Structures are given as structure tokens and as C-alpha cells.
Amino acid sequence: MNSRDLNAVVTEYERATRPHLPLFEGLTIDRLNELEELADSDAPSTLIAERLGALDLWQQQLRTLGEAVQDVPALRPYLTGERAAWRTAYARTTAAFTGWFFDGWTAQPDSDDTTWETDR
């Protein structure tokens, strides 16, 4: 692959993924709780669903980029950094949703079973 083709592949990847990056900044349990209080109880789930869709598209673009540049050692650090950024965004999304979803839930032993009670 010549340098023009490589440049086109990287440019396309960045064009497709850069608009998604701000979606993952400031995504916290507290932010999801605020959304639930200000909007409605479905707002946090809707927000997370949008983020998961963006993560899926980003991952697809990463795979395409990885296949295109697999034989270009000079781009390995760039690809490694992009993969780390995706993993960080995924971890933040998962942590925020899990923390929000289980906030206020406690396991209460009830004989041999466990029932879930919530203050929501």
C-alpha cells in the first residue's frame, strides 16, 4: 500500500470516529443520575444505548484500519493508541451504566433465595 492510500485510510478512519469521542467525556454515574432526575427514568438507558452504538461503529472502523495497516510497522503505535482509546471509552461506558443501574440496589437474603429491593 502506498503512502497516498495509507493516508486515505487513516483520514477515513478519523473522519468516521472523531465525532464520537466527545460522547464519552463526562459519562459518569452522577451524570446518569442527573439525567434520570431531570428527564425521565429511560434517559440514562437511552444515552448508554447511543454510546454503545457509537462504540460498535468505532470498533468496526478499528478493525478496518487494522486490516489496512497490518503490514505498516510505522502505524502500529497509532493503531495501538486508537485501540487503547476505544477500550477506555468502553470501560467508562460500562462502569457508568453498571454503577448507575445498581445504585440503590441491595441483595436481601430471604430464606434460600435472594430478592432485590430498590429505592428507585
Backbone bond lengths (Angstrom), bond angles and torsions (degrees), N, CA, C in turn:
res aa  C-N    CA-C-N  psi(-1)  N-CA   C-N-CA  omega(-1)  CA-C   N-CA-C  phi
1 M - - - 1.452 - - 1.528 107.37 -
2 N 1.317 115.85 129.55 1.460 118.77 -179.14 1.528 111.29 -81.97
3 S 1.320 116.41 170.21 1.467 120.48 -174.30 1.526 112.41 -64.67
4 R 1.314 117.65 -31.62 1.470 120.68 178.15 1.533 110.11 -65.76
5 D 1.332 116.00 -43.88 1.465 120.32 178.79 1.535 111.04 -65.03
6 L 1.341 116.26 -41.62 1.465 120.03 177.88 1.524 110.85 -62.14
7 N 1.310 116.51 -43.57 1.452 120.65 178.44 1.527 110.72 -60.33
8 A 1.314 116.90 -41.06 1.463 121.28 179.42 1.532 110.81 -64.61
9 V 1.329 117.31 -40.43 1.462 121.43 179.93 1.528 110.36 -64.96
10 V 1.323 116.90 -46.57 1.464 120.81 -179.99 1.530 110.50 -66.27
11 T 1.313 117.02 -41.16 1.465 120.72 178.68 1.523 110.85 -61.79
12 E 1.312 117.81 -42.88 1.471 121.88 178.48 1.528 110.65 -64.34
13 Y 1.311 116.37 -42.60 1.468 120.45 177.71 1.524 110.21 -58.89
14 E 1.312 116.90 -49.45 1.462 120.53 -178.48 1.530 111.78 -65.67
15 R 1.306 117.44 -37.76 1.468 120.86 177.84 1.530 110.30 -62.46
16 A 1.319 115.77 -37.96 1.463 120.42 -177.04 1.532 113.40 -79.37
17 T 1.333 116.95 -27.67 1.460 118.80 -172.57 1.525 114.93 -105.49
18 R 1.300 118.81 -29.99 1.472 120.73 -174.40 1.526 114.03 -59.19
19 P 1.316 120.36 -35.86 1.466 118.35 178.36 1.532 113.53 -63.53
20 H 1.325 117.78 -20.20 1.464 120.95 -178.21 1.526 113.15 -82.93
21 L 1.306 117.99 -22.49 1.459 120.72 -173.65 1.524 114.07 -56.83
22 P 1.326 120.17 -44.05 1.468 119.38 179.57 1.536 113.76 -63.50
23 L 1.309 117.39 -19.51 1.464 120.23 179.70 1.525 112.72 -61.09
24 F 1.323 116.64 -25.94 1.457 120.45 -172.60 1.529 112.91 -99.40
25 E 1.318 116.83 -6.74 1.461 120.44 177.70 1.528 108.95 -79.34
26 G 1.299 115.89 133.65 1.454 120.43 177.91 1.517 114.96 74.95
27 L 1.309 117.57 12.10 1.459 120.74 178.10 1.526 108.15 -84.24
28 T 1.324 115.87 104.88 1.464 121.47 -176.09 1.530 109.75 -135.75
29 I 1.309 114.79 170.14 1.461 120.50 174.87 1.529 109.74 -59.19
30 D 1.324 115.75 -44.14 1.468 120.05 -179.27 1.521 111.30 -60.84
31 R 1.326 116.93 -40.82 1.470 120.63 178.99 1.529 110.40 -63.19
32 L 1.307 117.35 -41.31 1.465 120.65 178.66 1.527 110.79 -67.18
33 N 1.321 117.40 -38.34 1.468 120.25 175.82 1.525 111.20 -63.41
34 E 1.332 117.22 -41.15 1.468 121.15 177.12 1.524 110.75 -60.74
35 L 1.325 115.72 -44.67 1.468 119.49 178.73 1.517 111.16 -59.65
36 E 1.312 115.84 -42.51 1.466 120.26 -179.14 1.527 110.52 -62.85
37 E 1.317 116.28 -40.22 1.469 120.50 -179.26 1.523 112.14 -73.24
38 L 1.324 117.28 -39.50 1.464 121.17 -175.61 1.523 113.69 -82.29
39 A 1.311 116.37 -35.35 1.471 119.66 -175.13 1.522 109.74 -105.17
40 D 1.292 115.80 -93.59 1.465 121.01 177.69 1.513 108.82 -156.52
41 S 1.306 116.28 174.22 1.461 119.79 -174.41 1.526 113.30 -68.38
42 D 1.331 118.31 -17.31 1.464 120.50 178.83 1.523 113.03 -88.29
43 A 1.324 117.94 -13.09 1.468 121.00 -175.58 1.532 113.11 -58.49
44 P 1.332 119.66 -45.74 1.468 118.16 178.46 1.527 112.77 -63.06
45 S 1.314 117.60 -41.29 1.468 120.49 179.29 1.524 110.75 -63.90
46 T 1.315 116.35 -39.64 1.466 120.78 177.94 1.526 110.47 -63.66
47 L 1.323 116.28 -44.25 1.466 120.86 178.95 1.521 110.79 -60.71
48 I 1.320 116.63 -45.56 1.465 120.34 -180.00 1.526 110.76 -64.66
49 A 1.319 117.70 -40.12 1.470 120.67 178.49 1.528 110.37 -60.14
50 E 1.320 116.64 -40.93 1.474 120.00 177.25 1.520 110.50 -63.19
51 R 1.331 116.23 -42.34 1.465 119.95 -179.76 1.523 111.02 -65.72
52 L 1.321 117.11 -39.58 1.468 119.73 178.64 1.523 111.34 -64.81
53 G 1.327 116.34 -37.00 1.466 119.78 175.37 1.514 111.53 -62.79
54 A 1.335 116.40 -42.68 1.466 120.75 178.06 1.528 110.85 -65.12
55 L 1.327 116.71 -39.27 1.464 120.11 177.28 1.518 111.67 -63.49
56 D 1.305 117.11 -38.89 1.463 120.87 178.40 1.528 110.82 -63.44
57 L 1.324 116.25 -46.30 1.468 119.60 177.91 1.524 111.26 -62.18
58 W 1.319 115.85 -41.92 1.460 120.62 179.44 1.528 110.14 -61.60
59 Q 1.334 116.51 -43.95 1.455 120.14 179.79 1.536 111.40 -62.98
60 Q 1.312 116.78 -39.84 1.460 120.16 176.82 1.529 110.67 -61.26
61 Q 1.332 116.16 -43.09 1.464 120.46 178.38 1.534 110.91 -64.53
62 L 1.327 116.92 -37.88 1.466 120.47 176.92 1.528 111.47 -61.96
63 R 1.320 115.91 -42.05 1.472 119.39 178.36 1.527 110.79 -62.45
64 T 1.316 115.90 -44.63 1.459 120.35 179.04 1.523 110.53 -61.17
65 L 1.315 116.31 -46.05 1.458 120.64 178.70 1.522 110.74 -61.87
66 G 1.331 116.91 -45.67 1.455 120.87 -179.76 1.516 112.91 -59.17
67 E 1.327 116.48 -41.00 1.464 120.35 178.14 1.521 110.86 -66.57
68 A 1.320 116.74 -38.15 1.457 120.68 -176.82 1.528 112.69 -71.79
69 V 1.318 117.19 -31.96 1.466 119.63 -174.25 1.530 113.42 -112.28
70 Q 1.322 117.90 14.55 1.462 120.35 -175.67 1.525 113.32 -59.13
71 D 1.313 118.10 -27.24 1.464 121.23 -179.04 1.523 112.87 -101.31
72 V 1.329 115.80 19.78 1.468 119.93 -178.91 1.528 108.58 -119.13
73 P 1.327 117.11 91.96 1.465 120.59 -176.53 1.531 113.72 -55.74
74 A 1.292 118.16 -32.18 1.460 121.13 -177.87 1.532 112.41 -64.26
75 L 1.325 117.35 -24.40 1.466 120.78 -178.58 1.529 113.41 -95.46
76 R 1.316 117.68 -1.45 1.469 119.69 -179.97 1.531 112.81 -60.98
77 P 1.340 119.06 -43.85 1.472 117.87 177.53 1.535 112.58 -61.87
78 Y 1.318 117.20 -37.97 1.464 120.83 177.66 1.528 110.15 -62.70
79 L 1.334 116.37 -47.47 1.460 121.63 -179.72 1.534 110.59 -63.60
80 T 1.315 117.16 -41.38 1.469 121.27 177.68 1.522 110.38 -60.84
81 G 1.318 117.33 -43.10 1.462 121.39 177.95 1.515 112.73 -63.87
82 E 1.313 116.60 -39.72 1.464 120.92 178.59 1.528 111.45 -67.26
83 R 1.309 115.63 -39.09 1.472 118.97 177.00 1.527 110.88 -65.56
84 A 1.323 116.87 -39.39 1.468 120.66 177.57 1.528 110.37 -64.80
85 A 1.317 117.54 -40.03 1.470 120.86 177.94 1.525 110.46 -63.06
86 W 1.330 117.28 -40.72 1.468 120.37 177.81 1.528 110.49 -63.54
87 R 1.342 116.59 -45.60 1.475 119.74 179.91 1.525 111.09 -61.98
88 T 1.321 117.29 -38.07 1.463 120.78 178.29 1.525 110.67 -64.77
89 A 1.317 116.88 -45.32 1.470 120.55 178.78 1.528 110.82 -62.96
90 Y 1.322 116.97 -40.46 1.465 121.19 177.98 1.527 110.22 -63.74
91 A 1.327 116.63 -45.61 1.470 120.55 -179.10 1.524 111.02 -63.40
92 R 1.323 117.75 -41.88 1.469 120.54 178.83 1.531 111.03 -63.48
93 T 1.318 116.00 -42.32 1.462 120.35 179.83 1.517 110.73 -63.81
94 T 1.316 116.50 -47.26 1.462 121.56 179.94 1.523 111.14 -62.73
95 A 1.327 116.66 -44.48 1.467 120.38 -178.87 1.526 110.97 -64.57
96 A 1.316 116.96 -43.26 1.466 120.02 -178.99 1.524 110.52 -64.08
97 F 1.330 116.69 -46.79 1.457 119.29 -178.53 1.526 111.82 -65.98
98 T 1.315 116.61 -46.62 1.460 120.20 -178.94 1.525 110.66 -61.43
99 G 1.317 116.28 -45.23 1.456 120.23 178.75 1.511 112.21 -62.15
100 W 1.335 116.73 -42.83 1.472 120.43 179.13 1.529 110.42 -66.65
101 F 1.317 116.62 -47.13 1.459 121.02 -174.60 1.527 111.63 -61.49
102 F 1.328 116.67 -41.42 1.460 120.04 -176.01 1.525 113.10 -94.34
103 D 1.316 118.05 0.26 1.463 121.23 177.43 1.529 109.47 -63.44
104 G 1.304 116.35 123.91 1.462 119.95 179.38 1.513 114.35 89.75
105 W 1.307 117.91 -3.86 1.464 120.62 178.78 1.525 108.58 -94.34
106 T 1.303 116.02 136.67 1.463 120.55 176.11 1.520 109.14 -134.86
107 A 1.292 114.84 143.06 1.467 119.97 176.99 1.515 108.12 -82.62
108 Q 1.305 116.47 130.31 1.455 122.53 179.33 1.523 108.76 -119.44
109 P 1.336 116.40 113.50 1.465 116.84 178.51 1.533 110.53 -65.58
110 D 1.294 114.44 132.37 1.453 121.39 179.59 1.520 106.14 -134.27
111 S 1.284 116.90 93.96 1.466 124.41 -173.57 1.522 108.84 55.44
112 D 1.344 116.96 -120.40 1.460 120.70 -177.65 1.522 112.43 -90.20
113 D 1.281 117.33 -1.90 1.456 121.75 -173.35 1.523 110.27 -113.55
114 T 1.292 116.61 164.32 1.452 121.58 173.75 1.519 107.94 -118.06
115 T 1.307 116.08 123.93 1.453 119.98 175.85 1.512 108.45 -109.46
116 W 1.281 116.27 151.31 1.453 121.53 -178.16 1.510 109.54 -106.35
117 E 1.318 114.73 129.12 1.455 119.99 175.49 1.513 107.33 -116.67
118 T 1.297 115.29 148.23 1.459 118.43 179.83 1.512 109.92 -138.71
119 D 1.315 113.96 155.66 1.458 119.11 175.59 1.519 110.89 -97.45
120 R 1.321 117.22 7.35 1.466 121.14 179.78 1.497 109.76 -81.07
